[in-house]
Amino acid sequence: MNKVIHPDFSKYEKEITDIVENFSTKGALFIDGRRNKIKTFPLGDITVNVKSFKVPNLINKIVYRFFRKSKARRSYEFANRLLQEGVGTPQPIAYFENRSEGVLKDSYYMSEQMNPDLTFRQLIEIPDYPEHEIILRQFTQFTYQLHEKGIAFLDHTPGNTLIKKVGEQNYEFFLVDLNRMKFCNTMNLEDRIVNMAKLTPEKHLIKVMSDEYAKLYNKPYDEVYKLMVKHTEYFANRFHRKRAIKRKLGLRKN
């Protein structure tokens, strides 16, 4: 088992290793997903979140051996990079890779468990949430700052941003599920809008986000809005087509 532990948590090496080695029998189940599983564990004075990535298929085993870092390692390294850039994400603690003869079997990423006030998904699903438009505009500002730093969060989806209220009409945002990110020198307007296409297809929300982003990027509202509608509709249509194909192939039940 290959392991890397953040220097700030090196004194807990024994406890961290025990958590991962006994992941299947200990801990409280947090998310039981189709692909991955997340559990929480106590560690010192905090609670940690451990994500277990599923065993890759044969092709991906080869890819992860020769060409690509494991999801756990990427999550850990990207989290540290985000914090260096001043971008919110739960504190990374460690990653583990279980290999046999160089072939990746499974991997684990540990970070500090957060208790947010809501997620972006909840924001778009609850239109009368208090200070809804304020949060939506501040989220758009947060996304704009990501783009200004050349950060393209490839899984910029509703469930992957945690939101905490930190003062009167003031919110902070934290990215999770970090294994797919791209760091660029610059991003043009279309690159930026494409990166936001998975967030929501709801026109009334797109209008607010387009208005805020247009002000920040100094572009006409109509130009930003048309691009956002174009790419959100394209993504939504592609998403539903893929789900329909998987149902026909028996790969999905619903």
Buried (B, 14 or more C-beta within 10 A) or exposed (E): EEBBBBEEBEEBEEBBBEBBBEBEEEBEEBEEEEEBBBBBBEBEEEBBBBBBBBEBEEEBBBEBBEEBBBBBBBBBBBBBBBBEBEBBBBBBBBBBBBBEEEEBEBBBBBBBBBEBBBBBBBBBEEEEBEBBEEBBBBBBBBBBBBBEBBBBBEBBBBEBBBBBBEEEEEBBBBBBBBBBBEEEEEBEBEBBBBBBBBBBBBEEBBBBBBBBBBBBBEBEBEBBBEBBBBBBBEBBEEEEEEEEEEEEEEEEEE
